[in-house]
Amino acid sequence: MRLILLGPPGAGKGTQAQRLVEKHGLVQLSTGDMLRHAAAAGTKVGNEAKTLMDAGSLVPDEVVIDIISERLDEADVRAGFVLDGFPRTLKQADALEGLLAQKGLPLDGVILLAVDDEALVDRVAGRYTCARCGEIYHQTKKRPKQEGVCDVCGSTEFKRRDDDNAETMRTRLTAFYKDTAPLVGYYYAKGRLRTVDGMASREDVAAAIEEAMGELKG
């Protein structure tokens, strides 16, 4: 399967992408990881990206597409992949369509994790993780069974991302609806879009994604 997971920040795309990697052997294509990988590999386009990132500049679409193109040429991707965090704009979506067509790797589908905005803000603003094992907690919905002690590894150290707050989350949602939400109509018109409830439990979201994948295969 060749999939895109679409949804606003905090909707759980990364979590579900990792599950697809573990269950189906798909390769998770995260733009951040690909940029860092290309920079470390020292390829021509990787060096270009590294120069821009080191300067704190945004990496232009053309460079990102070139890096994705390089990654798609690697053997492991042929078994299937899930794109997480790309495309973010209609321009990027068009460029990706052309690239995949050129390589004979058409998308099987796009799965949208639909969310309730205010519930998502609350989910993210209350989120924190175990500093050792990464288990996710929430200050009102999922606290450790023993206060201050991780249920999974017993660590007493926790951390919270700097951008996990209501103000930042609303800013990120505004950017999503401005730049990325038009992709919902774009992929719907192509007959590739399936929607699942991104506010359900991780297990229920995973089950809904499996059902959507079955429909896309059919």
N, C-alpha and C positions, 0 to 999 in steps of 0.2 A: 504493500500500500504506500502511496505517496500522498501525504496529507498536510494541510495547514490547520493549526489551531488558532482560532481568532477569538479575541475577547479583550476587554479592558484590563489594565494593570490590576493585579490582585485577584483575578478571576480563577487562577489555578492552572494556567496553561503549562507552566513549567513542571508542576507536579504530575499532571496527566501525561505530558510528553515523556517524562521519565518512566511512567508506568508502561507506556506503549513500547518504549525501548526494552524494558525487562520482559514483557509478555510476548511481544511479537518480533523482537530482534530488529526493530526499526532503528535508524540512526537519527538522533536528535540534532537538528541543524539550528543552533542558536547563533544569531549574528555576532553577538559579543564573543562567544567561544571561537567562532570561525575567524574573526578579525585577529584575536590573540594568537590563534594557531598559525595563521598566515604570517603574522609578524615574527613569530618565533622561528618559523621555517626559513625566513629570509628570502622568500620569493620576491620577484620584482614588484608585484602588486602588494605583497605583504609589507615590503619596505616602505612603499608609498603610504599605506595605511598607518604604519607605525609612526612615521614622521608626523602625520596629521594628528594622531592620538596623543603623541608626546607633546605636541603644541597646544593640546586642549581643543582642537578644532573638530567639527563634525566631519565624518567620513562621507563624501558624496556618494549618491546612489550608484554612479558608474563604477566606483571602486568596490562597493559592496557587492554589486552584481558580478564583477570580475572574480572576487574572492569566492562567492557562491559557485560560480562556474568551475573554478579550480577544484572546489570540494566535491562537486557532483561528478568529477572525473575519477574520483578515487573508488576503488573496487567495492568497498563495504556499502556504499550508498545504493548500489544496484539492487540490493535486497529490499529496499524501501526506506523512506525517511519521513520525519515529521518536522515541519518548519515551525519554529516557535519565536515570535517576535518579528517576523518578516513574512510578507510585505506589510508596511505601515501606511502606505499611500497608494492612490490609484496609479500614479506614475511608476512606482515600484512594482505593482501588480502586473502592469503591462510589460515591463521589462522582464519580469520573472516568467510570464507566459511565453514570451519569445525565446528566452533561454531554454526553458524546458522543452519546447517544441523542437528547437534546434538539436537538442541532445536525445530526442526520442523518449522523454521521461514525462509524459503528461500527468497532471494532477488527477488523483482519484476523487478527491473531495476536500471540502473545507468544513470544519466543525466549529460552530460558534458557541462559546460558553456564555449564554445570556445571564445577566445579573440584574439585581435591584440595586440602583446606585447608592441609596442611603444605607442599605444593609451592607453593601460592599465597603463603604467608608468606615462603618463601625467594625467590620471584620478586620480591615487592615490597621485601623488606628489602635485596636486592642491587641494586636498580634505581637508575640515575642517568641524567641526560640531558645532552646538549650544551646549554650555556647560550645558544648562538647560534641553532641551527636546530631544537633540540628532539629530535634523534635519540636513541632510547632504547638504553641499554647496561645490562649486568649485570656485577657484579664477578667472577662465575665463569663465566657462560654466554655472554656476548657482550661481550667487551672490544674496544676499538678495535684495528684491525690494527697500527697503530703506537701504542705506549703513549702516552697523553696527548694524542693528536691525533684529532679527530673524522673518521671515514671519509667523511662526507658533505660537510662544509664546511671542514674543516681547522682549526677552532677548537681552542684549547688550554684553553678554559674549560668546566668541567662543573659541574653542580649536582645536589643531592639534596633532595627534599622533606622537610620536618621530620617528617612523619608516615610516611615510608617506613622504618619499623623494625618489628621483630618484635612488640614489646610492643603498639604502637599498632595494628598489623594484627590481632592477636588480639582486641583490644577491639572493633575495627570489625566483625570477623566475628561476635562474640557479639551485637552489636546487630543485624546482618543476620539471624541465625538466630532471634532473638527477635521482631523486628518484620516483616521482609520475607519470610522463607522461607515463611510461610503462604500467600503469593500463588501459590506453585507449585501447591498443591492447588486454590486458588480458580480459577485459569485452566484447569487440567487438567479440572476438573469442567465448565467451559463449552466444552470441546472445542477450545480455541484454543492450547494450549501445545505447543511443539516444543522439544526439547532438543538442544544441540550440545556437543561436547567443548571447553570453554573453555581447556583446557591444551594444545591442539594449537598449531601455528604459526599466526601471523596469517593466512597464506594459506589454510591448511586450515580454520581457523575461518570465514573469509569464504566459502569454497566450501560449507561445511556450512550456513551461513546462507542462501546462495542456494538450496540444495536444499530447506531448510525453507520458504522463501518460495514455491517452486514448489508444494509440497504444500498450503500454505495457500490459494494461488490456486485450486488444483484443487478 
